[in-house]
Amino acid sequence: MNALFIGQTYIDVTMLAPAMPTGDDKAVADDYAVAFGGNAVTAAFCAARFGQSVDLLTSLADDWLGRMFLDMAAKYQISVHGRKVRRSSISFILPSDGRRAILRARDDAYLHPLPHLNIDGCRALHLDGHQADAALHYARACRERGVLTSLDGGGLRANTHELLEFIDVAICSTRLCEQLGYTPRSMLDYLKARGCRIGGVTEGEHGLLWYDERGEIARSPALPVPPQKVIDTSGAGDVFHGAYVTSYLERPGAAWREHFEFARAASAFKVQHLGNEAGLPSHADVARQRALYEGAL
């Protein structure tokens, strides 16, 4: 095990359509994609696409969507540790004008206790807060072993405050700031107070507001992808997380600014592709995005 990701699996159905029909109306979408979904799950697939050896502890149902998900994971050589639920979770996503509307149906009633995995050799743990018991258990275990712990703070969970005590790198959304009553700037103060070595808030096209290893606050602007090239922003944050975890695993001695610069280029690639699988970048794709857009910053 090189890296462990813990989260909730979705099957994402993403449709490009001018509008969502209501009532008895019908419409035909311009395009669609079906792929894996879920915050930490998509981050895991991103790391695997970059060539990392990935283990994934996630919800898994014994139904046709669950079997389809296992086929997807096998394609990327991801070792899946399924935590059983009765039904697979699904998301319908409609991207439009740089935003995305999402309708989800989720089964997170786990039928068994958290599995105890052998984490010998693990070098990074990434969580999205789902599976609260497993997240806390493995965050604590990895912290005791000196393993990097990372959190996608996309939304408030029951154990967010407690979990942050064991997190090295916490990258949060503006949604979490709003839920906690913080501005992005005061959110950084909160993360510092919880002991996070690196903390940040993603602000979409405005980039990342974050503090580094010395506690100094900086803003890393997003790459200026032309609006006409932006197709689907869903999953861009998840790719960002998977990419900085990858960059850390490949160059653990590099500064976190370098990891985040790699990750923002990966995220820029994602927004130009429909669906999560098509938006997984390679190293060559990241290099191409940096060559195209970094000079314009």
C-alpha positions as a printed Julia matrix, in Angstrom:
297×3 Matrix{Float64}:
   0.0    0.0     0.0
   1.48   3.3    -1.12
  -1.53   5.53   -0.52
  -4.89   4.91    1.15
  -8.03   6.82    0.18
 -11.25   6.61    2.21
 -14.61   7.85    0.98
 -18.04   7.2    -0.51
 -18.52   5.77   -3.99
 -20.97   7.25   -6.47
 -21.71   6.42  -10.06
 -21.84   9.81  -11.8
 -24.08  10.44  -14.81
 -23.05  13.79  -16.28
 -25.17  15.39  -19.01
 -24.61  18.45  -21.15
 -28.01  19.97  -21.79
 -29.31  23.51  -22.33
 -31.89  23.12  -19.55
 -33.36  20.6   -17.13
 -36.9   19.61  -18.17
 -39.68  19.81  -15.59
 -43.23  18.53  -15.39
 -44.1   16.55  -18.52
 -41.42  18.21  -20.68
 -38.77  16.15  -22.45
 -35.35  17.16  -23.75
 -32.36  15.58  -25.47
 -28.89  16.13  -24.01
 -26.02  17.22  -26.23
 -23.58  14.76  -24.63
 -23.17  12.56  -21.57
 -20.6   10.62  -19.55
 -20.91   7.8   -17.02
 -18.03   7.35  -14.59
 -16.97   6.76  -11.0
 -17.72   9.56   -8.56
 -17.25  10.66   -4.97
 -14.65  13.05   -3.6
 -11.94  10.74   -2.25
 -12.85   8.09   -4.81
 -12.15  10.42   -7.74
  -8.95  11.58   -6.04
  -7.89   7.92   -5.77
  -8.53   7.34   -9.48
  -6.52  10.47  -10.26
  -3.53   9.21   -8.26
  -3.82   5.8    -9.93
  -3.9    7.46  -13.37
  -0.58   9.08  -12.47
   0.84   5.63  -11.73
   0.51   5.47   -7.95
  -0.27   2.23   -6.13
  -3.64   3.03   -4.58
  -5.85   1.32   -2.0
  -9.41   2.54   -1.64
 -11.69   1.91    1.33
 -15.16   2.81    0.1
 -18.84   1.92    0.08
 -19.71  -1.01   -2.16
 -23.04  -2.67   -2.94
 -23.61  -6.09   -4.44
 -25.62  -4.78   -7.36
 -24.91  -4.09  -11.03
 -23.66  -0.56  -10.34
 -21.3   -1.92   -7.7
 -19.95  -4.49  -10.13
 -19.52  -1.79  -12.76
 -17.54   0.24  -10.25
 -15.24  -2.72   -9.55
 -14.6   -3.03  -13.28
 -13.66   0.66  -13.37
 -11.28   0.24  -10.43
  -9.68  -2.85  -11.97
  -8.88  -0.85  -15.11
  -6.72   1.48  -12.98
  -5.33  -1.34  -10.79
  -6.92   0.11   -7.65
  -7.19  -2.27   -4.7
 -10.76  -1.82   -3.44
 -11.65  -2.59    0.17
 -15.42  -2.52   -0.03
 -17.55  -1.61    2.95
 -20.92  -3.11    2.25
 -24.1   -1.11    1.72
 -27.43  -2.31    0.3
 -27.55  -0.06   -2.76
 -25.03   1.86   -4.83
 -25.09   5.64   -4.64
 -25.66   7.69   -7.77
 -25.28  11.33   -8.88
 -26.85  13.19  -11.79
 -24.73  16.19  -12.77
 -25.61  19.03  -15.15
 -22.68  21.36  -15.92
 -23.53  24.82  -17.21
 -21.56  28.08  -17.58
 -18.74  27.02  -15.26
 -21.08  25.68  -12.58
 -22.72  22.31  -12.0
 -26.02  21.26  -10.5
 -25.95  17.88   -8.72
 -28.75  15.57   -7.59
 -27.6   12.66   -5.43
 -29.07   9.54   -3.9
 -26.79   8.0    -1.27
 -26.73   4.86    0.83
 -24.22   5.3     3.64
 -25.8    2.84    6.07
 -22.78   0.54    6.34
 -23.72  -3.05    7.12
 -20.41  -3.99    8.77
 -17.89  -2.34   11.09
 -14.87  -0.66    9.56
 -12.32  -3.13    8.18
  -8.87  -3.15    9.75
  -6.27  -2.89    7.0
  -2.53  -3.46    7.11
  -1.11   0.01    6.48
   2.56  -1.01    6.59
   4.38   0.96    3.89
   1.57   3.5     3.48
   2.97   6.96    2.77
  -0.18   9.06    2.42
  -3.79   8.98    3.58
  -6.51  11.05    1.92
 -10.01  11.47    3.36
 -13.18  13.3     2.41
 -14.88  12.89    5.8
 -17.25  10.1     4.74
 -17.11   6.94    6.84
 -16.51   9.02    9.94
 -15.39   6.09   12.07
 -12.9    4.82    9.49
 -11.64   8.33    8.75
 -10.85   9.0    12.39
  -9.36   5.55   12.99
  -6.94   5.7    10.07
  -6.1    9.39   10.51
  -5.04   8.66   14.07
  -3.12   5.52   13.06
  -1.31   7.3    10.23
  -0.45  10.3    12.39
   1.15   7.93   14.94
   3.29   6.43   12.14
   4.31   9.76   10.62
   2.26   9.12    7.46
   1.01  12.24    5.65
  -2.7   12.8     6.28
  -4.8   14.88    3.89
  -8.42  16.04    4.1
 -10.82  17.28    1.46
 -12.96  19.56    3.6
 -15.79  19.87    1.12
 -18.52  20.01    3.74
 -19.17  19.81    7.45
 -19.26  16.29    8.91
 -20.14  15.15   12.42
 -16.47  14.66   13.32
 -14.78  17.43   11.3
 -13.46  19.29   14.34
 -12.07  16.13   15.96
 -10.67  14.78   12.69
  -8.68  17.94   11.94
  -6.51  17.26   14.98
  -4.9   14.42   13.0
  -4.66  16.14    9.59
  -1.44  17.48    8.1
  -2.9   19.01    4.91
  -6.46  20.35    5.03
  -7.85  21.89    1.86
 -11.39  23.14    2.37
 -14.2   24.58    0.28
 -15.94  27.92    0.66
 -19.03  25.84    1.5
 -17.33  24.54    4.65
 -16.34  28.11    5.55
 -19.99  29.17    5.29
 -21.17  26.19    7.34
 -18.73  27.08   10.13
 -19.38  30.82    9.89
 -15.82  31.68    8.78
 -14.41  33.82    6.03
 -11.71  32.06    3.96
  -9.08  34.05    5.88
 -10.46  33.15    9.32
 -10.8   29.54    8.16
  -7.03  29.46    7.79
  -6.69  30.62   11.39
  -9.03  27.82   12.46
  -7.0   25.2    10.58
  -3.79  26.49   12.16
  -5.39  26.27   15.59
  -6.34  22.64   14.92
  -2.69  21.87   14.16
  -2.83  21.43   10.38
   0.67  22.01    8.91
  -0.76  23.13    5.57
  -4.21  24.63    5.17
  -6.15  26.2     2.36
  -9.5   27.21    0.92
 -10.33  26.6    -2.74
 -12.25  29.44   -4.37
 -12.94  28.15   -7.88
 -11.71  30.45  -10.6
 -10.08  32.63   -7.91
  -7.66  29.84   -7.04
  -6.38  28.73   -3.65
  -5.91  30.82   -0.51
  -3.51  28.89    1.72
  -0.68  28.96    4.22
   2.62  27.17    3.8
   5.05  25.26    6.02
   6.06  28.53    7.75
   2.46  29.62    8.28
   2.73  32.37    5.64
  -0.5   33.07    3.74
  -0.47  33.24   -0.04
  -2.86  33.05   -2.96
  -2.21  30.68   -5.84
  -4.35  31.83   -8.77
  -6.13  29.31  -10.95
  -4.71  28.79  -14.42
  -6.54  31.07  -16.89
  -8.33  28.44  -18.97
 -10.43  30.29  -21.58
 -14.15  30.16  -20.65
 -15.06  28.57  -23.98
 -12.87  25.59  -23.1
 -14.51  24.98  -19.71
 -16.92  22.07  -20.13
 -17.4   20.43  -16.74
 -16.1   21.73  -13.41
 -17.45  18.8   -11.4
 -14.62  16.66  -10.04
 -12.01  19.4   -10.55
 -11.43  19.74   -6.81
 -11.16  15.97   -6.41
  -8.54  15.84   -9.16
  -6.73  18.67   -7.38
  -6.52  16.57   -4.21
  -5.42  13.43   -6.03
  -2.77  15.39   -7.89
  -1.16  17.05   -4.87
  -1.09  13.7    -3.06
   0.65  12.26   -6.13
   3.13  15.14   -6.27
   3.95  14.62   -2.6
   4.5   10.88   -3.12
   6.77  11.53   -6.09
   8.73  14.4    -4.49
   8.23  14.34   -0.72
  11.0   16.88   -0.18
   9.5   19.53   -2.48
   7.77  22.63   -1.15
   3.99  22.52   -0.95
   3.8   25.42   -3.41
   5.22  23.05   -6.02
   2.71  20.31   -5.14
  -0.18  22.77   -5.48
   1.13  24.15   -8.78
   1.17  20.62  -10.15
  -2.35  20.05   -8.8
  -3.86  23.22  -10.25
  -2.65  22.22  -13.71
  -4.27  18.81  -13.23
  -7.5   20.56  -12.21
  -7.3   22.83  -15.27
  -7.17  19.73  -17.45
 -10.24  18.26  -15.74
 -12.54  21.23  -16.36
 -11.98  20.86  -20.11
 -13.41  17.32  -20.19
 -16.86  15.86  -19.59
 -17.07  13.41  -16.71
 -14.5   12.23  -14.21
 -12.77   9.54  -16.22
 -12.16  11.68  -19.29
 -10.82  14.4   -16.97
  -8.08  12.3   -15.38
  -4.77  13.82  -16.52
  -1.43  12.19  -17.23
   1.93  13.77  -16.43
   2.11  14.89  -20.06
  -1.31  16.54  -19.77
  -0.2   18.45  -16.66
   2.99  19.6   -18.39
   0.94  20.77  -21.38
  -1.45  22.8   -19.2
   1.46  24.46  -17.42
   3.14  25.34  -20.7
  -0.08  26.79  -22.07
  -1.26  28.88  -19.12
   1.36  29.53  -16.43
   3.02  32.23  -18.46
  -0.23  34.23  -18.42
  -0.35  34.47  -14.61
